[in-house]
Amino acid sequence: MMQESDKDELILKVLDGVATPDEIQTLARWMETDPSNEVYFNQLKKAWNLTSGPIPSEERVEHELESYVKYIRSKRGKFRVWQVLKYAAVIVVPLLLGIYWLQQERVEEQSQMTMHKTGIVPGGYKATLITAQGKAITLLPSTEEDIRVQENFVVKNGQKGIVYQDTKKETTTLQYNTLKTPRGGEYTITLSDGTRVYLNAASKLKYPVQFDSKRREVYLSGEAYFEVTKDTNRPFYVVTDAVRVKVYGTEFNVNTNGIGGTQTTLVSGKVGIWGRGSVQEYIMKPSQLVEFGDNGEFKGIRDVDVKTYTAWKEGFFVFEDEGLEGILNRLSRWYDVDIFYSNEKVKTYHFTGHMEKYENIETILNAISKMVGVHFTIKEKTIIVTE
């Protein structure tokens, strides 16, 4: 068992890149014995990144990475695969990312993947607006234009996305518009009350052209980040197939695209949330995530780092010990590609990393391949995953 006096020394050796494979595995076992150990490691890792953060030589990166990947593969029969891969990512990634991007071209040349010129590009700002009359209008932020969404109601589209204005007139019959993003698309909308919504790829938001005087309610499928304008007289609701979220003037993220359910992450303010058909309200605090199954059953609430769930809005992918299936699902929606697994087991492998959303997909797949030990082959617009 690791002595208390040895703990910090071993962690720093690992972060400095001078630990042996056996020392890395010792640290991995220690982190596994108690959740608080992993919390302690992550706190020290953050401090190390800010104060030490050495940039290793290119040769050192290649040597240590190849050595450790070889070590992982040789020990698969002895240790649980998911555990070894998890800590390979958590421990090695912070060390490598600084130099990784500087040697991107060389890494790609030496990659284990079979890559072709695919024409696969990151997503961008594009969406389709569907009016209450069923008219479909293609939206691009580069086109500054006025759009008539109903008689005597014009909205503006441009660099700020699509913007609805409050006419201050009493509304008796709600007219609904729908904003849809394709795979490889995202868009921003300002609703008539001033609430701003960032709609992620492969998502759909249905909303009134103008809210009435009693309540504000929108319907979401997919993922969106909300900055809700506070109005004590009119509560704001977000409704999905699984949950109903009541908002008290706040910022939060809702994602129905996750594996196994709907996740709501609260950044600031206060929300209450119900599962479909349930009378039980769960009150969330900032930096908490609540998860419901697809049929509305409550699955749990926990504290999280909200950046992991909201960084997409700022142009980043943040993967924190995330399963490969969930990661590739996100990439599939953003890069408009299909995923084929030749081995179901690889879906459970885990990866940790922070990357730009507008990066070449080959660069992201190369990083995952190096850390996790899987192979990617791109054929046209399909990514094939093998062990």
C-alpha positions, 0 to 999 in steps of 0.5 A: 500500500502506498505510504502517505509520504510517497503519494505526492512524489509518485504523482509528480514523477508521473506528471513530469514523465519520469515514472516507470510503467510499474510506478504508473500502474501503482498510481492507477491502483491507488486511485482506484481504491478510493474516489477521493484519491482520484479527486486528489490526483486531479487537483494536483494535476491542475496545479502542475499544469499551471505551474510546471507543465514542461514541454517534453522533447519530441523524441521523449514523447514518442518513446514514452508513449510507445513504451507505455502503449506496449506495456498496456497491451502486454498487461491486458490479461492481468488488469481490467482493460477499461481501468488500464485505458482510463488511466493511460488517458488520464495520466499521459494526456496532460503530458502529451497535449502540449507537444502533440499539436506542435508535431501534428504533421509528423504524428499524422505521418506515423499514425497507425491509421489508414487515412485517405483524403476524405473531404470530411470537414467540421460542422459550421453555422447552418440551419433550417427554419420551418414556419407555422405554415410549413415553409422551410427557409435555409439559414446562414449567418453570412446572409443579413436578411429579414425573414417574414415568419408570419403575417406582420411579423419579421425576424432578422437573420445574420451574424447573431443568428436569428433574432425575434423581437417582442412586439409588446402586443397581446398574443391570444393564439401561439404560432410556432416556428421550428429551428433545425440543425443538420448533422454538421450544423449549429445555430443561435436563436434569440427568442422574443423574450430575449432568451438566447439559445445555442442549438448544437448539431442534429437538434431541433427547437420548437418555440412560439413566434411570440410568448403569451403573457402567462408562460414561456415554453419551448420543445427540444430534441437534441442538445441546446445551451440556454441563457434564459431571461429572468421573468418572475411573472412568466416561468420558462419551460424546456420540454423534451420527450423524457423531462420537463425543466422549469427555469427561474432565470439561469444558464444551463445545458440540455442534451437528449442525444446522450447514451441512455438518457437526457442530461441537464447541466446547470451552470448558474441560477436554479432549475426544477426538473421532472421526469415524464409522467412524474410529480417528483420535482428535483431542484438543481444547484449550479455545477450539478448534472441530473440524468433521466432515462429515455422513458423519464425515470430518474437516474441520478444527480451529481456534481460535475465540471460544467465545462465538460458539458458546455465547452461545445458552445465555445468551440471545444470538445472536452472528454473526461474519462468518456466512453469511446461510443459517446465520443464517436457519437459526438464526432458523428453529429459534428462531422456528419459521418457514420460510425461502424464498430468491428468489435463491440468491446471497443465502445467501452474504452475510455479517453480524456482530452480537450480539443478544438471543435474545428480541428481536422477529424484525422487529428482527433482520431489520431490522438484517440488512437495513440492513447486508447490503442484502437485503429480508425479507417475512414472510407468515404464518410464512414469511420471504421473502428477496430482493435 
